[in-house]
Amino acid sequence: MALNKPIGDWHGRCVWIIGASSGIGAATARLLLERGASVAVSARRAPLLETLCEGQPRALAVPLDITDGPSLHAARERIVDNGWRIDLVLVVAGGYHAMRADSFDLRQANQLLDLNLRGVYNCLDAVLPALLKQGGGGIGIVASVAGYGGLPKALAYGPTKAALINLTETLYLDLARRGIGVYQINPGFVDTGLTAGNDFDMPALITPEAAAKALLSGLERGRFHIHFPRRFSNSMRLLRLLPYSAYFWMVRKVTGL
């Protein structure tokens, strides 16, 4: 069942991707450009954004730092000043640090909170007034299957993603009746710089390009909950339904941690 309005054609639509310098964000930007959308791309690494936009008249590089609220407001104004109506905002930016209880690092934990959670609230502060004034458009937030339940090495990362899952559910209840789409996006393991340092097996690892196709497929079908690769994400969802004794046993068995 489509909880958002399906998207049949990207031509004439403006999509703002925050976190587009590499990985899923960059792959999604390229695919949207191929499908006819105008795409504003944002991240801290301006040279990578400029490279992505080379030869693309419908692409606009708008560097920013998601942890810096004023830079998001300035970026929004630059997009609007370019004559674009923001039809969809995709918040893809995020970070990861492996962490367990015996290696707890408060500084790194706070960095993840600033980037993965407070940064998203900075985005909401910049874009919600515009979407509400328009009475339409949409916002998609990338969380993670790691937000479904507690996992080893995700002592700081997992809770930020669980919070984003809760946030998107709450946003949907507030915004759907106002004609604004909300999309909860939960990737599994994607072959990016964030996962390159993992020293454990990553089941169903996919490329950023495959992730981008799955993400756009979900948007086009009007899905609220977009998760991929489904053979892995569905198993994680089912795992969460187990009693805690079975859940903990299964996680330890599967991960070996």
C-alpha positions as CSV (number, residue, x, y, z in Angstrom):
1,M,0.0,0.0,0.0
2,A,1.4,3.4,-1.0
3,L,1.5,5.7,2.0
4,N,2.8,8.6,-0.1
5,K,1.8,9.8,-3.6
6,P,3.7,7.8,-6.2
7,I,6.1,9.6,-8.5
8,G,5.6,8.8,-12.1
9,D,8.0,11.2,-13.7
10,W,11.1,13.1,-12.4
11,H,11.2,15.7,-15.1
12,G,10.5,19.2,-13.7
13,R,11.2,18.1,-10.1
14,C,13.9,19.5,-7.9
15,V,15.6,17.1,-5.5
16,W,18.0,18.4,-2.8
17,I,20.3,15.6,-1.6
18,I,22.2,16.4,1.6
19,G,25.2,14.0,1.8
20,A,25.8,13.6,-1.9
21,S,29.6,13.7,-2.2
22,S,30.0,9.9,-2.3
23,G,28.3,6.6,-1.7
24,I,24.5,6.3,-1.8
25,G,24.0,10.1,-2.1
26,A,26.2,10.5,-5.1
27,A,24.8,7.4,-6.8
28,T,21.2,8.7,-6.2
29,A,22.1,12.1,-7.6
30,R,23.5,10.6,-10.8
31,L,20.5,8.4,-11.3
32,L,18.0,11.2,-10.7
33,L,19.8,13.3,-13.3
34,E,19.6,10.5,-15.7
35,R,15.8,10.3,-15.1
36,G,15.3,14.0,-15.8
37,A,15.3,15.7,-12.3
38,S,17.1,18.8,-11.3
39,V,19.4,18.0,-8.4
40,A,21.0,20.2,-5.8
41,V,23.9,18.3,-4.1
42,S,25.3,19.2,-0.7
43,A,28.1,17.9,1.5
44,R,31.2,19.3,3.1
45,R,33.6,18.2,0.3
46,A,33.0,20.8,-2.3
47,P,35.4,19.5,-4.9
48,L,33.6,16.2,-5.1
49,L,30.3,18.0,-5.5
50,E,31.7,20.1,-8.4
51,T,33.0,17.0,-10.1
52,L,29.6,15.4,-9.8
53,C,28.0,18.4,-11.4
54,E,30.4,18.8,-14.3
55,G,28.6,18.8,-17.6
56,Q,25.2,18.6,-15.8
57,P,23.1,21.8,-16.5
58,R,20.4,20.5,-14.1
59,A,22.8,20.0,-11.2
60,L,23.8,22.6,-8.6
61,A,26.6,22.1,-6.0
62,V,25.7,23.7,-2.7
63,P,28.4,22.9,-0.1
64,L,27.4,22.8,3.6
65,D,28.1,21.2,7.0
66,I,25.0,19.4,8.3
67,T,26.2,20.1,11.9
68,D,26.1,23.8,11.2
69,G,22.5,25.0,11.1
70,P,23.2,28.4,9.5
71,S,25.0,26.7,6.5
72,L,21.8,24.7,5.8
73,H,19.7,27.8,5.8
74,A,22.1,29.5,3.5
75,A,22.2,26.5,1.2
76,R,18.4,26.5,1.0
77,E,18.3,30.2,0.1
78,R,20.9,29.6,-2.6
79,I,18.7,26.8,-4.2
80,V,15.6,29.0,-4.0
81,D,17.6,32.0,-5.5
82,N,18.5,29.7,-8.4
83,G,14.8,29.6,-9.2
84,W,14.1,26.1,-8.0
85,R,11.2,24.9,-5.9
86,I,12.4,22.2,-3.5
87,D,10.1,19.2,-4.3
88,L,12.0,16.6,-2.3
89,V,14.8,16.6,0.3
90,L,16.8,13.5,0.8
91,V,19.0,13.5,4.0
92,V,21.6,10.9,3.3
93,A,24.5,12.3,5.3
94,G,25.7,10.2,8.2
95,G,28.7,8.7,9.9
96,Y,29.8,5.5,11.6
97,H,32.2,4.5,14.3
98,A,32.4,0.9,15.5
99,M,32.0,1.0,19.3
100,R,31.5,-1.6,22.1
101,A,31.0,-1.1,25.8
102,D,34.7,-1.9,26.5
103,S,35.8,0.7,24.1
104,F,33.3,3.5,24.8
105,D,34.5,6.9,23.6
106,L,32.2,9.8,24.6
107,R,33.8,12.2,22.1
108,Q,33.1,9.8,19.2
109,A,29.6,9.1,20.5
110,N,28.9,12.8,20.6
111,Q,30.3,13.3,17.1
112,L,27.8,10.6,15.8
113,L,25.0,12.3,17.7
114,D,25.8,15.6,16.1
115,L,26.1,14.2,12.6
116,N,23.5,11.4,12.5
117,L,20.8,12.9,14.7
118,R,21.2,16.6,15.5
119,G,22.3,17.2,11.9
120,V,18.9,15.8,10.7
121,Y,17.1,18.2,13.0
122,N,19.2,21.0,11.5
123,C,17.9,19.9,8.1
124,L,14.3,19.9,9.4
125,D,14.8,23.4,10.7
126,A,15.9,24.6,7.3
127,V,13.3,22.8,5.1
128,L,10.1,22.2,7.1
129,P,8.9,25.8,6.9
130,A,9.4,25.8,3.1
131,L,7.6,22.5,2.6
132,L,4.7,23.6,4.9
133,K,4.4,26.9,3.0
134,Q,4.3,25.0,-0.3
135,G,1.7,22.6,1.0
136,G,3.5,19.8,-0.8
137,G,6.8,18.1,-1.5
138,G,8.5,15.5,0.6
139,I,11.4,14.6,2.8
140,G,13.3,11.3,3.0
141,I,15.7,10.4,5.8
142,V,18.3,7.6,5.6
143,A,18.4,5.6,8.8
144,S,19.6,2.0,8.7
145,V,18.6,-1.6,9.4
146,A,20.9,-1.2,12.4
147,G,18.1,0.9,13.9
148,Y,15.7,-2.1,14.1
149,G,17.5,-3.5,17.1
150,G,20.7,-3.6,19.2
151,L,23.7,-5.0,17.5
152,P,27.4,-5.5,18.4
153,K,29.8,-2.6,17.6
154,A,26.8,-0.2,17.2
155,L,26.8,1.3,20.7
156,A,26.7,4.8,19.4
157,Y,25.6,4.3,15.7
158,G,22.6,2.1,16.3
159,P,20.8,4.4,18.7
160,T,21.1,7.4,16.3
161,K,19.5,5.3,13.6
162,A,16.8,4.0,15.9
163,A,15.9,7.6,16.7
164,L,15.6,8.4,13.0
165,I,13.2,5.6,12.5
166,N,11.0,7.0,15.3
167,L,11.4,10.5,13.9
168,T,10.2,9.6,10.4
169,E,7.2,7.8,11.9
170,T,6.3,10.9,13.9
171,L,6.9,13.2,10.9
172,Y,4.6,11.1,8.8
173,L,1.8,11.4,11.3
174,D,2.3,15.2,11.3
175,L,2.9,15.8,7.6
176,A,0.9,13.3,5.5
177,R,-2.3,15.2,6.2
178,R,-0.6,18.4,5.0
179,G,0.2,16.8,1.6
180,I,3.9,16.3,2.4
181,G,5.5,12.9,1.7
182,V,7.7,11.3,4.3
183,Y,10.1,8.4,3.5
184,Q,12.0,6.2,6.0
185,I,15.0,4.7,4.2
186,N,16.8,1.8,5.8
187,P,19.8,0.4,3.9
188,G,21.6,-2.8,4.8
189,F,25.3,-3.1,4.0
190,V,26.4,-0.9,1.1
191,D,29.9,-0.9,-0.3
192,T,30.9,2.7,0.7
193,G,33.7,4.4,2.6
194,L,31.7,3.9,5.8
195,T,31.7,0.2,5.5
196,A,35.2,-0.2,4.1
197,G,36.8,-0.5,7.5
198,N,34.5,-3.2,8.9
199,D,36.3,-6.3,10.0
200,F,33.3,-8.6,10.0
201,D,31.2,-10.3,7.4
202,M,28.6,-8.1,5.7
203,P,25.7,-10.2,4.4
204,A,24.1,-9.1,1.2
205,L,26.6,-6.3,0.5
206,I,25.4,-4.2,-2.4
207,T,26.9,-1.4,-4.5
208,P,25.8,2.3,-4.1
209,E,24.3,2.1,-7.6
210,A,22.1,-0.8,-6.5
211,A,21.1,1.0,-3.4
212,A,20.2,4.1,-5.4
213,K,18.0,2.1,-7.7
214,A,16.2,0.5,-4.8
215,L,15.8,3.9,-3.1
216,L,14.3,5.5,-6.2
217,S,12.0,2.5,-6.8
218,G,10.6,3.0,-3.3
219,L,10.1,6.7,-3.8
220,E,8.4,6.1,-7.2
221,R,6.0,3.6,-5.6
222,G,5.1,6.0,-2.8
223,R,6.4,3.7,-0.1
224,F,6.9,5.1,3.4
225,H,9.3,2.4,4.5
226,I,12.0,1.9,1.9
227,H,14.5,-0.9,2.9
228,F,17.0,-2.8,0.9
229,P,18.4,-5.3,0.0
230,R,15.1,-6.8,1.0
231,R,16.4,-10.4,1.5
232,F,18.6,-9.0,4.3
233,S,16.4,-6.2,5.6
234,N,13.4,-8.4,5.9
235,S,15.4,-11.0,7.9
236,M,16.4,-8.2,10.3
237,R,12.8,-7.1,10.7
238,L,11.7,-10.7,11.5
239,L,14.6,-11.1,13.9
240,R,13.3,-8.1,15.9
241,L,10.0,-10.0,16.4
242,L,11.7,-12.8,18.4
243,P,11.7,-12.8,22.3
244,Y,14.8,-11.2,23.7
245,S,16.3,-14.5,24.7
246,A,16.1,-15.8,21.1
247,Y,17.0,-12.4,19.6
248,F,20.3,-12.1,21.6
249,W,21.2,-15.8,20.9
250,M,20.6,-15.4,17.2
251,V,22.5,-12.1,16.9
252,R,25.5,-13.7,18.7
253,K,25.3,-16.8,16.5
254,V,25.1,-14.9,13.2
255,T,27.7,-12.2,14.0
256,G,30.1,-14.3,16.1
257,L,30.5,-11.3,18.4
